[in-house]
Amino acid sequence: MNCFKNLKIAQKLISAFMIIAILIGVVGFVGIYNMNTVNSNAVAMHDYNFETIKYLTTIKQNYADMRADLLELVYGKDKYEKKDTLGKEIYSLINENYLLIDKYESTLLTESDKEVFLALKENMRIYLAECNKVINFVHDNKYAEAETSIISVTEAREKAYENLSSLIEKNTQAL
């Protein structure tokens, strides 16, 4: 410390500024390093979690649209005029769901989600079979049977909703 007292003021100022500059450099390096970590985590969160949630919520919304179409097909006032259009729309939504499920399975599915995902696929298969029954009953003008079959469609949809909600919840918690 005595050595520092013997220095001229200019040397003391220069050494103090050098120490401050080194500290600022260290803080800057730590900040840049941590910003890169935050950036890579944000990119992973966006590319994985948000994309997964988007696919799953789109599938869930498609189920809601299919439900509305099926109910209109069975109970609607203009069911005779709209049955072909509604049937095509239902099959279009089912196809879209299967495309989204394939994308999800090939790119975004994690090991921890596989059990719920397999249950979802099974419930989707059951839902499709039950929808086909209802649509075939409507096309054959068997509306009483279609109304009875709507119950099993609702049960299959609710099970698929549970699976979708579980997958969405897991991905939301990962955020």
N, C-alpha and C positions, 0 to 999 in steps of 0.2 A: 504494500500500500504506500510505503514511503517513496517508492520509485514513481508512482503515479503523481504524488504531490510535487515531485521535482520537475515534472514535465511542464513545458510552456503551455499556455492556454490554447493555442492553435492545435497543438498535439493532443491535448485533452479533448477538445471538441471533435477533432477528426476521429479519435478512437471511440468516443461515445457514439458518434454517428455511424461508425462502422459496426459497432455492436447492435445498434438499433436496426441497421440495414440487414444484418445477418438474421436477427429475430423476425423482421418483416418477411424475409425470404423463406424462412422455415415455416412461418404461419401460412404464407402463400402456397408453398408446396403441399402442406397438409390439407389446405382448403381445396386445391385442385385435385388432389388424390381422392378426397372424400366426395367431391362433385362427380368424378368419374364413376365412383361406386354407386352414388345415387342415380346417375344417369342409366347405368346398366340395369339396376333394379327397376327403374321406371319403364325402361324398354321391355324388360321381361314381363312386368306386370301388364303392360298394355298388350303386348303381342300374345301373351298366353291367357291371363285371367279375364281380361275384358273381352277378348275374342271368344273365349269359351262361354262366358255369360251371355254374349250376344247370340251365339248359336242356340243355346239352351232356351233363352227367352223367346226367340223366334219360333222354335218348335212348340213351346207352350202356347204362344199366341195362335199358331196354326191350329192347335187342338181346340182352342176357344172358337175359332172361326168354323172349324168342322162341326163342332157341337151346334152352333147357331144354324148352320146349313142343314144338318140332320133334323133338328127340331122343326125348321121351316118346311123341310121335305115331308115330314110326317104330319105335322099339325097345321101347316100354313093354309091360308085361304086360296092361294093360287098354285097349290101344289101340283095340279094337273099340267099346267102350262110350264112350270119351272123345273119339273123333276129331272129332265135331261141336263139342264144348265147347272143345277145344284149338284147333281151326281158328278159331273165333270169337274166342278170346282172342288168338291171333296177329294176326288182322286188326285187333282193337281196339288192340293195341300199335303196329301199323304206322300206323294212323290217328292215334294220339296222337303218334307220332314226326313225322308230316307236319305236324300242327298246331304242334308245337314248332319245327320247322324253319321254317315260315312266319312264326311270331312272331320267331324269331331273325333271319331274313332281312329282315323289314320294320322291325325296330327296333334290333337290336344289331350287325348285320354291319358290319364296317369294310372299308375298301378293301384293307388288307393281308391280310385273311382270305379274300378272294373266290376266289382260285385254289384254295385248299384246300376251301373251301365248295362250289364247283362240282364238284370231284372227289367230295366227300361225297355230294352229290345224285345224281351218276351211280352211285356205288356203292350208294346206297339203292335206286335204280331197279333195278339188277341184282339186289340182294338180294330185292326184292319179287318179281321175275320168277322167281327160283330157288325162293323159298318157295312161290309158287303152283304150280310144278311138283311139288314134294314133296307139298303138300297134295292136289293133284289125283291124284297117284299113290296116295296113301293112301286117298282116297275111292273110287278104282277098284280098291282091294285089290291094287295092284301094289307090294308092299313091297320087292321086290328092286330095282326101278327107283328107289323112294324112297330106299333106302339108298345107291344110287349117286349120286343127285342131292344128297344131304346134303353131299358133298364140295364141290360148287360153291357151295352155300349158305355153307359154312364159309369158303371163299376170299373171297366177297363180304363177309361179316361182318367178317373180319379186315381187309380194306381199309377198310371203313367205320370200324372201331375205330381204325386208324392215323390216318385223317382227323380223327376226333373227338379223339383224344389230342393231335394236333398243335394243333387249335383250343383245347383246354383248356390246353395248355402255353403257348401264346401269351398267353392271357388271364391265366394265373397269373403269368407274367413281368411283365405290365403292372401287377400289384399292387405 
